[in-house]
Amino acid sequence: MPDADKKFGGDDAPEGAKTHHEEEAMDELYKAVIMELAKRPHNKGALANAQIVTKGNNPVCGDRVTVYGHVDKDGKFERVTFEGKACAICTASSSMMTDAVTGKSIDEAGKISDHFKAMMRNEVPFEVPAELPDMEALEGVRKFSARVKCATLAWTTLSNGIIEYKAGRGESSIDDSCAT
Ligand code: ZN
């Protein structure tokens, strides 16, 4: 994302604290990243050979996602996809979730998901993985508590799917109004 780098650390970036105007400009940039991913999310669509099929529902915003996971013989996520009707933040975050956990073992994926949720809830510092620079766009969402569940829904849904998969059940659904 070279344009974003320029904007954050460019030569004309002044020293010291950010002005209100700059914060607004950053918010605009984040919004653009989220809108772009929401328009063209990665790994969108049902997965025919998925062993994990989990539905998630965020009644606060009306987001509904289904997360599909195909686990290979070594216990790694060979492919993770999602589909559903969701707001821009939820769709963008779902896309990031699929990118974050593809190729990871189901245990690693569960840890990545838990860590992401803890970041969104301000329980741990917000760190952006090097391979997922777009995730920075979600940092500002933490200010809007009503939207945090939009960002965490796909991740919570994945975690639930992993739990169900380990318990020998392939299909499940959650309601994120009560899930954590
Ligand atoms: Zn939403």
Residues whose N, C-alpha, C, O or C-beta is under 5 A from the ligand:
A	BS01	ZN	C61 D63 C87 C90 C150
